[in-house]
Amino acid sequence: MRLEGIHHITAITADAPRNVDFYGRALGLRLVKKTVNQDDPTVYHLFYADEKGSPGADITFFEYPGARKGRAGAGMVHRIVWRVADEAALDFWEERLRSEGVETEREPGRLRFDDPEGLGLELAVVETDDESLISDHPEVPSEVALRGFDGVRAYTRDPIVSRGFLVDALSFEPTEGDDYEVRGERRGSFYAYDQTDEPGLPGAGTVHHVAWSSPVDEHEAWRDRVIAGGGRPTPVIDRFYFRSIYFREPSGVLFEIATIGPGFTSDEPLETLGRRLSLPPNFEQYREQVERTLTPLPDPRAKTPVS
């Protein structure tokens, strides 16, 4: 069995409207699902991805209004890396982010920056046969659009402690240094470590967990593999749009293995994904209460007015 790269990455925001503006407008991703945290339905869970809501392009956020700003440390993902086509794409993003007041750091093939709450992001020129997972935003030409995740970098006190679990239980392939490749039949991603002794502080602008993709028919087998490798996974949890198990790898990073499907079109058509509040069936009875509680969000695909 092989995991099909990253399924999604979930982080924390203290400000959903600003989050929608940055990821849905400035970065040009599609808001494919506007729903609630199924463990706390009083707060948003926002999903941004390519035009189809594909695993491999899906960054999600729990909103906790007024949450303190966090800081990535040992046992936490500290940088999310997306693919782009070429240096011309990096030129586009360097200029677009500069016009948004975002500071960037450029080197050949890479552009680094932080989101408005300090989450570390990177765009990388990557040659791959993987499908390009692109969103159709009116301000972002398709040839420069983000093309799905390339991988994540995490902090650890000692990268050696995780090697056996990653290789033997999860079939991660070591590449160089403390980097790994996770590749299935259709898609792959990297997982890499940077060493630090600094403790992390969960909060706004930090990653909550990274999820890896599993075909539906292999999901239970992956749970068995995690247990055999010494992990302590949760039972399978039905998230309606996919099924999940959660566990921490030995360095402390929270992992999820999520199924490829049923997907975001389970409760609304592809053409209108993300336009209305979607609630899984067992939460529908709370719609009126939830809609009164949640903050209205901007339309990230509204064209910028001409001045």
Buried (B, 14 or more C-beta within 10 A) or exposed (E): EBBBBBBBBBBBBBBBEBBBBBBBBBBBBBBBBBBBBBEEBEBBBBBBBBBBBBBBBBBBBBBBBEBEEBBBBBBBBBBBBBBBBEBEBBEBBBEBBEEBEBEBEBEEEBBBBBBBBBBBBBBBBBEEEBBBBBBEBEEBEBEBBBBBBBBBBBBBBBBEEBBEBBBEBBBBBEEEEBBBBBBBEBBBBBBBBBEBEEEBEBBBBBBBBBBBBBBEEBBEEBBEBBEEBEBEBEEBBEBBBBBBBBBBBBBBBBBBBBBBBBBBBBBBEEEEBBEEBBBBEEBEEBEEEBEEEBEEBBEBBEEEEEE
